[in-house]
Each structure stands twice: as structure tokens, then as C-alpha cells.
């Protein structure tokens, strides 16, 4: 999450009050992860595994929705992103964030079938974010205005 948050801020060149509140809400949502992770750890192998996985993946769905809201606000019409960022780069980031949201919804649905399957889906999503983050970062590094 922190790598993608940092990469997102490499695109952003200005902020406004609405953006700061949205970003604060995103960071508040991120702080829920240690608690839901602890919940899953405590109940992964007992009869409450599906419920714990549902709460865990549900928080990720919510986090993903907030992330998308923040990103769409910042990137829409190049509102807060650098004007030199190509539209194709913004669209790729938006597509990645949309795919992430969809996959978190799948992980949430899986929690009602198997808590373990839901947790595995969340772990696979972590790999997805690890793989896509460097590619977004590399796309913009060629532009000196974005590296500063």
C-alpha cells in the first residue's frame, strides 16, 4: 500500500483541501488493516474463519473504493496530476486500481465459501500490487519533470 501511495504521489503535483481530506480518509482506512489482520490470525483455523475473512476482505474492498475515489479525483481532467503525465499512463493506473477493486470483491465473495481461499486471494492481490507498482513507477521516470 505504501509503495503504491508513494507512486501515486509521484504523479500528483498539487493538492487542494478536498484531496487532503480524501487522502486522510484513505490513510484512516489503511489503519484498519492491523486489526483485521489480527482478527484473521486469531480465527483462521476455527469455525469463525469465514466471518474473519469476510471482515478482512471487506475492509480491503472499502479501502480499494476509497483509493479509487482519491485517484479519480486527483487524475480526472489532470486536476491535480502533472500536465506532462500522458493520458495513457493515467488510464493504466486507473485500470489497475479498477482491477484491484474487482478482485477484492471476488476475495470478499470467496470468504462466504472458504475463509482460507479468501485470504489466499488477498495475498495474491498483494503480489499483483507488487508487480504493477514498479511498472507504473518506471513509466514516469523517463520524464524529468516527474522525478523531481
N, C-alpha and C positions, 0 to 999 in steps of 0.2 A: 504494500500500500504506500509506504513512504517513498519508494523509488518512483512509482507512477505519479504520486503527488508532486515530487520534485520535478519530474519530466514535464508535467502539466504546467508548472510554473516557469519552465524554460520557454514556453510558448507565450506566456502572458507578460505583457509589457506595461499594463496599467491596471489599477483596481478602482472600484467605487464602493460605496457603502453597502449596496445590495450584495455585491460579490463577497465582501468581507463577512457579512452575516451568513451567507450560504457556505462559505469556507469554514466558518466557525461551527456551523451545524454539521458539516461533513466531519470535522475533527471530533466533535462531540460524539457522533455516531461511531467513529473509529474506537473511541474509548470503551465501547460496549464489548469489544472482542475479547479482552481478557476474562471477563465474567462469563461469557457464553462458552469460551474455550474450557474454562474450569467446570462448567456445568456438564459439558460433553465428557470431559475426563472422568468426572465422578459417576457418570451413568452410562457410559458407552457399552458396558457388558452386562447391564441388568435390564429389567423389564421396562425401564423408562428411557431406553436408548433412543427410541423413535421420537419421543417428546423432546428430549435434549437436542437431538439432531435437528428437529424442526425449529426449535428456538434459535439454534446456532445458524442454520442456513437461512432462516427468516431474517435475522439481523443482517446477513450478507446481502439478501435481496434489498432490504431497506437501504443499506449503505450504498449499494450499486445505483439505486434510484436517485439518491441524494447526489452521488458523484455525477451521474448523467445530467441532473438539473444544473449543477455547478458548471460543468463543462459546456453544456448548451448555452447557458447564459453568457459565459466568457467568450465562446467561439462564434456564437451566432452573429453573422454580419461582421466578423472580425471586431466585435465590440471591444474586447479587452486584450486580444492577442496581437502580436506584431503584424503589421500590414505586409511584411515580407514573407510570412509563412504561406506557402502555396495552399490553395483550397483543397487540393488532393491530399495533403498531409493532414489537414483538419478533418477531412472526411474519413480517412483511415483511422484516426484516433476515435472519432465518433462511432465508426463501425465496430472497432474493438470493444469500446465501452458497451455498445448495444449487445454484442455477442456475450459479453460477460454477464450482463443482466439476465439475458435469456438462459444462460447456463446456471446461474444462481437459482432461477425459478425452477429449473429441472432438478437441481440438488434439493431444493425445498420439497418438491413433489416426491422425490425419492425417499425423503425422511418418513413418509407415511407407509412406505413399503419396507424399507430397511434403513435403520439408523447408520449402520456401517457403510452402506452404499452411498448415502448422502455425504458422509464425512469424506469418503474417498473422492467423490465428485468435487468437493470443496478443495481438497488437496490438489487434484488435477487442475483446477482453476488457478491455484497459486502458481503452478508450472506455466500455465497459459500466460499469466501476467508477467512472469519472469522472462519468458521467451519474447513476448511482444514489446516489453518496455525498452530493451536496448535498441530494437529496430526503430521505434519512434524517436529515440534519442539520436541515433545515427543519422536519420533523415534530415534533421535540422542542423546538425553540427557543421555541415558544409557552408552554412550561411553565417558569416562573421557577426552579423547584427544579432543573431540569436545566442551566440556563445557568450557574449559579454555579460 
